Amino acid sequence: MPKRYDKIIKEILKDFVDTLITKVIGLKVVKSTVMETKLQITNEREADFILRLELEDGSIILLHIEFQATNYFNMVYRELWYWVYMVKVLGIHPVQYVFYIGNEPLTMKDSIITETLNYRFNLIDMRDIDCDKFLCSDKPEDVIISILCNYQKKGVKIFIREILHRLKELVPEETLRGKYIRQVEILSQLRDLQNEILKEAEDMAIVYDMERDARFRQGRERGMIEGIEKGIEKGIEKGIEKGIEKGRLEGMKKGPIEAIELALDIKFGAEGLALMNKINNITDVDRLKQIKEHLRKARTIAEVIEAIETNN
C-alpha cells in the first residue's frame, strides 16, 4: 500500500477498533480509555492504538493494536520494542495484536525464540476471518470492516452487493451513507476491489451527489485528458488549446481540493462537507493550500469557516 494511504487508513480504522476488540479478540469491555501513542526512548515512534481496558470481570489490561498492510520483515522486533517501552514507562505488560490487512500472503513472524528470549505477539490475518461475522451486524462500522475479510465462498460480486445493500438498509441518510461507502472504497484498495465497489455502487444508485465525490471528479478529469488526446489525433487545434488549459488548471487544483475534502469529512463529517461548495469555487491554488494548512490545525468548524473567509 502506498505510504500516502497510511494516515487515511488509520483514520478510518480508528472507528472499528471496538468492533475488533469484541468480535475478533473476544474481550468484554466495560470501559475503554485511549492512551498516548507517541513513544520515545532514544527515538520517537507512534503506535497505532494503545487502550486501557476495564473488563467485565474487573481486570484491567493495556491493549496495543497495530494495523499492517505490508509484510514488514522486522515487525516482531518493532513489537518487542513497543512491549519493552510500555512495560518500562507505563508499568503494565501489554497485550499486543497486529492485524494484517494486506493483500499478499502473510509471511511476517510473530515470535522470537532464542536461548535467552521467548517473545510472542498475536498476529491476525484479516483474510482468515469469515466476512459473515461482520456482514450480519446492525452496525455500519462492522459491515464496512467485512471488506477486509474472507469472502471466497460468496464470490466478489455477491459479496460487494451484500455490503452495499446492508449499508443502504442501516443508513437511510444519504450524506452519512456516502461517507461509509467512501470508507469501504478506500479500504477496498487493500483488496484490489475498488473498481468493483464503484461499479456496484453506481448500478445500485446508492451513492449521494456524485458531483461532490472525489472519484467522480477523477473520472471526469481523466475523461478530459482523453478528450484532449482525441482532439490532438483529429487535429482540432482550438479544442486542444482549451482542453490543455482546462486540464492544467484542474490538475493544479485537484490535490489541495481532495485533501481538503477528505480532512473535512474525517474531522467534521456532513457539516464539514457542506463547505465544499465554497471550496470548489476557489481557483487560486495558493489560497487552497493555505486553507488546507489551516484545516489541518483547526479544532472546530467555526475555525475552518474563518480560515475560508480570511483567505477570501
N, C-alpha and C positions, 0 to 999 in steps of 0.2 A: 504494500500500500504506500503510495507517495506520501512523503512527510507532510505535505500541505493538508492532508486529511486528518492527521493525528489529533489536533485540537478539536476539530469538528466532531470526530467520532467520540472523543472523550466527553464533550458537552452533551451529546445525545445519550450516551450510555449511563451518564450520571442519574438519569430518570429511571433506570431499570435496575439499579443496584439492589434495591429492596426485593425486587422480584427474584433475582438470582439467589439472594440470601435465603429466602423462604422456600423457593421451588427447586433449586438445584443443590445448594449446600444443606438445606433442611433445618435451619435454625429457627426456633420460635422466639422472636424478639419482642420484648416489651417496650424498650426504648433504644433509639439509635442516635449517637452523637458523632458528628463529623469532626475528625481531628485534623490538626495541621499536617499538610502533606509535604512541605518543603523540609527535607532532611539534610543536615550539614555536619560533617565531621571535619574533613580537610577539603572536601569539595561538595558543592550543593547538587542535590538531585531531588526531583519532585516525584513522589509516589502518586499513583492514580487515585486510590481511595484508602483512607485509614479511618476505621469507625470503632467507637467504644460501644459495645452492645450489652444491654442488660437483658438476660434471658428469663423465660417463664419460671425456671427452677431457681431463680435468684442469683445465679452465677453471672459473672462479668467477664467478657473476653474482648481482646483487641483484635479486630479483623482487618487484615491487609489484603486488598484486591488490586490486581493488575490485569489490564487487557493487552494482549499481544497479537498483532496482526501478521508478524513475520516470525520465522524460525531463527531466534537470536541464540547463537551458539553459547554465549556466556550468561544466559538467563539465570541459571542456577546460582552462579556467583553473585549476580546482581541481587537476587532474592536473599541470599545469605548475608550480603552487605546490609540490606534493609533490616533483616532479623536482628543482627548484632546491634545496629543503631537503636532500634526500638527498645530492645532489652536494656541497653546501656542508659538511654535518655529517659524513657517512659517507665522503665522498671516492670514491664509486663511482657511475657512471652507471647508474641503474636501468632495467630492462626493465619496462614498465608494461602491464598488462592490465586492462580494465574489462569485466566480464561483465554484460551487460544481461539481467535476469531478469524484467522487467516484462511486462505483457500488451498494452499499447498499442504501435502501430507505433513502431519506433526512429527518433527524429529528432535525437538528440544528434550533435554534430560531434566528430570525433576528431583534428582538426588546427587549427593556426593558421599561416597563411602570409601574411606581410607583407614589406615591403621589407627589414626588419631582423631578422625572426624566421621560422624554419621549424621548427615543433614538431609532433610527432605521437605519439599513444599507440595501443596495439592495442585496438580495440573489437569485442567479440564478442557477437552476439545469440544467446542460447542456443536460440532457436526455429529457427535455421538449421542446427542440428546434428541429424542423424538419431538418433532415440531408440535405434535398434538398437546404436549404438556403446557404449551402457551396459547395455542390457537383457540382452545376451548374456554379460555378465560373471559371474564366480563370486564377486564381492564384493558384498555387500548395499549398501554405500555407493555403488557405481556404479549399481546398479539404481534406487536412490532418486533420484539426480540426473537420471535419464531423464524424470522428471515435468516438467522444465523444457524438454525438447527437442521437436523436431518429430515429431508422431505422426499427422499428417494422413493418411498412406497406410494407417493401420490403422483409424482410427475410434476415438472416445473409449472405448466400452465394451470393445472388444477390447484396447486399449492398457492400460487400468487393470487388467483381468483378468490380463494378462501380468505386470504389475508385482507384483501381489499373489501370483500363483502362483509367481513366481520367488522372492519373499521367503519364501514358505512352504517351498519346496524348500531354500533356502540356510540358513534359520534355524529349526531344529526346536524350539528352546527358546522357549516361549510368551511369557515376560516380555520377552525381548530382541526377539522378533519384534514384540510390541506396541509397543515403543519405536520400531522402524523404521517401522511403519505410521503412528504418530503423526507422525513426521518427514515422511513422504510427504504426509500430510493437511495439515500446516502449509504445506509448500511448494506444495501443490495450490491453495491460496488465491490464489497468484500467477497461476494459470491459470483461475481460476473453476471448479475441478473438485472442490471439497471435497464437495459433495453426492454426486457420482458415486463418489468414493472410499469414503465412509461406506456407501453403499448396497451396493456390490460387496463390501466387507469383511464386511458383515452377511450378505449372501447366501451368501458363501463360508464363513462361520463360522470365520474365522481370527483374529479379534481376541480376546485373552485378557481374561477377567474384566471385562466391560463395566461392572460396578458401580463399578470404580475409574477408569473413563475419564472425562475431563472432558467430552467431547462427550455421553456418555450422561447425565451429571448435568445438563448444559444442557438436553437434550431433556426430561428428567424435570421440570425446573423450568418449562420452557415449558408442559408439559402441566398442571402445577399451576395456572399462571396462566390457561390456557384453561378449566380446571375451575372456577376462581373466576368467570370471566365467564359461564359457562353457569349457575352457581349463582345469579348475580345475575338473569339472564334468567328463571329459573324461580321466583325469589323464595324460595329456600330459605335463610332467614336464618341458621340455625345453621351450615350448610355454608359460607356466605360468610364468617362471622366466623372460623371455624377456618382456612379456606383463606387468607384475607388475612394472618392472624398467622403461619402457617407459611411463606407465601411471603415475608413481610417478613424473618423470621429467616434463611431460606435465602439470600435475596438479599444480606443483610449479610455472610454467611459466604462467599459464592461467590468474591468477588475474592481475599481472602487465601488461601483454600484452594487455588485454581487456581494462584496464584503460587507457593505452597509446593511443590505437586506438580511443577510444571514445573522449579523450581530443583533439587529432589531428583533428578529424572530426569536432568537435564543434568549435574549435578555428581557424582552418586554412583550413577546407574543403578538396577538392581534392588534393591541394598542400601538405597538411599535411599527408593525407592517402598514398601518394606516398612514404613516408618514411617507411611504414610498411614492405616493403621487407627487409630492413636492420634490423628493429626491430625483425622480425620473425626469423632471423638467429642468434640472440643472445641467448646463452644457459645459461649464468651466471645470476642467479636470482637477486643477489645483484646489478649487473650492471643495470638490468631492473628497479629496484626500484629507483636507482639514476637518471636514465633518466626520470622516471615518476615524480620525485620531481622537476627536472629542468624544465620539461614541464609545470608543474603547475604554475611556476613563469614567464615563457617565454612570451614575448610580440610579437616576430617576428619569422618567420620560420627559419631565419638565426641563432637565438639563440638556436633553437631546434637542428639544424644540428650540431652546435658547441658542444652541450651537448653530442650528439651521438658520434662524433669523439673524444671528450676529454675522454670519457669513453671507448674508443676502446682499 
